């Protein structure tokens, strides 16, 4: 009987110590993920750059900060998007691709043939910053991209999401 009680007590101690709450590391993961038609592209640890405005009188486009996030998948596909805003850091909100300085570019190097897709001329393409601070940015994106090679016409991206660490630099 003594052995049974000792075994039960040991089991309770072991089980109660292993049921501790795990730390949530989901915010530590940096990625760009998007679904193009029926295919999902995933890039780990994308690079983010925020270009500070330089206020050069000879270049009126230098009055705005713009952020560029670039992710590369293991198969060599590239997902790149840019957002422009009046100051640093950019503010949470929607950045339509139809507005100058905002856009998405995808280069698909895997598959049947290489292809490049751009949001240039798209009216439904949106990039949304949901959270940003002076270290990282996260958000979503979706819309219609045009095939720059002229083969496929337009393609739809959906469920795009990103979280990246960025650094501030000059233009």
CORRATA-V692838 format. One record per backbone hydrogen bond with DSSP energy under -0.5 kcal/mol. NH is the residue of the N-H (numbers start at 1). CO is the residue of the C=O. E is the energy in kcal/mol with one decimal. If there is no record, write none. Layout:
nh=NH co=CO e=E
nh=NH co=CO e=E
//
This chain:
nh=5 co=1 e=-2.2
nh=6 co=2 e=-2.1
nh=7 co=3 e=-2.4
nh=8 co=4 e=-2.5
nh=9 co=5 e=-2.6
nh=10 co=6 e=-2.4
nh=11 co=7 e=-2.3
nh=12 co=8 e=-2.3
nh=13 co=9 e=-2.2
nh=14 co=10 e=-2.5
nh=15 co=11 e=-2.7
nh=16 co=12 e=-2.4
nh=17 co=13 e=-1.7
nh=18 co=14 e=-1.5
nh=19 co=15 e=-0.8
nh=20 co=17 e=-0.7
nh=25 co=23 e=-0.9
nh=28 co=25 e=-1.4
nh=29 co=25 e=-0.6
nh=29 co=26 e=-0.8
nh=31 co=163 e=-1.6
nh=32 co=43 e=-2.1
nh=33 co=161 e=-2.8
nh=34 co=41 e=-2.2
nh=35 co=158 e=-2.2
nh=36 co=34 e=-0.6
nh=36 co=39 e=-2.9
nh=37 co=35 e=-0.6
nh=37 co=156 e=-2.5
nh=39 co=36 e=-2.3
nh=41 co=34 e=-3.2
nh=43 co=32 e=-3.0
nh=45 co=30 e=-2.5
nh=47 co=70 e=-2.8
nh=48 co=165 e=-0.8
nh=49 co=68 e=-2.5
nh=50 co=167 e=-2.9
nh=51 co=49 e=-0.6
nh=51 co=66 e=-3.2
nh=52 co=50 e=-0.6
nh=52 co=169 e=-3.2
nh=54 co=62 e=-1.7
nh=55 co=62 e=-1.5
nh=57 co=55 e=-0.5
nh=59 co=56 e=-1.7
nh=62 co=59 e=-1.7
nh=63 co=60 e=-1.1
nh=64 co=61 e=-1.0
nh=65 co=85 e=-2.1
nh=66 co=51 e=-1.6
nh=67 co=83 e=-3.1
nh=68 co=49 e=-2.9
nh=69 co=81 e=-2.6
nh=70 co=47 e=-2.7
nh=71 co=79 e=-2.9
nh=73 co=77 e=-2.6
nh=74 co=42 e=-0.5
nh=76 co=73 e=-1.6
nh=78 co=107 e=-2.7
nh=79 co=71 e=-2.8
nh=80 co=105 e=-2.9
nh=81 co=69 e=-2.1
nh=82 co=103 e=-2.5
nh=83 co=67 e=-2.1
nh=85 co=65 e=-2.8
nh=93 co=129 e=-1.7
nh=95 co=127 e=-3.8
nh=96 co=94 e=-0.5
nh=97 co=125 e=-2.5
nh=99 co=96 e=-1.6
nh=102 co=99 e=-2.0
nh=103 co=82 e=-2.0
nh=105 co=80 e=-3.4
nh=106 co=117 e=-2.8
nh=107 co=78 e=-2.6
nh=108 co=106 e=-0.5
nh=108 co=115 e=-3.1
nh=109 co=107 e=-0.8
nh=115 co=108 e=-2.0
nh=117 co=106 e=-3.2
nh=118 co=146 e=-2.3
nh=119 co=104 e=-2.0
nh=122 co=119 e=-2.7
nh=126 co=142 e=-2.7
nh=127 co=95 e=-1.6
nh=128 co=140 e=-3.3
nh=129 co=93 e=-2.8
nh=130 co=128 e=-0.7
nh=130 co=138 e=-2.0
nh=131 co=138 e=-1.9
nh=133 co=136 e=-2.2
nh=137 co=164 e=-2.5
nh=138 co=131 e=-2.7
nh=139 co=162 e=-2.2
nh=140 co=128 e=-2.1
nh=141 co=160 e=-1.7
nh=142 co=126 e=-2.0
nh=143 co=157 e=-2.4
nh=145 co=155 e=-3.4
nh=146 co=118 e=-3.5
nh=147 co=153 e=-3.4
nh=148 co=116 e=-2.9
nh=148 co=146 e=-0.7
nh=149 co=116 e=-0.6
nh=150 co=147 e=-1.3
nh=154 co=152 e=-0.8
nh=155 co=145 e=-3.0
nh=157 co=143 e=-3.2
nh=158 co=35 e=-2.3
nh=160 co=141 e=-1.5
nh=161 co=33 e=-2.8
nh=162 co=139 e=-2.3
nh=163 co=31 e=-2.4
nh=164 co=137 e=-2.7
nh=166 co=135 e=-2.4
nh=167 co=48 e=-1.8
nh=169 co=50 e=-2.5
nh=171 co=52 e=-0.6
//
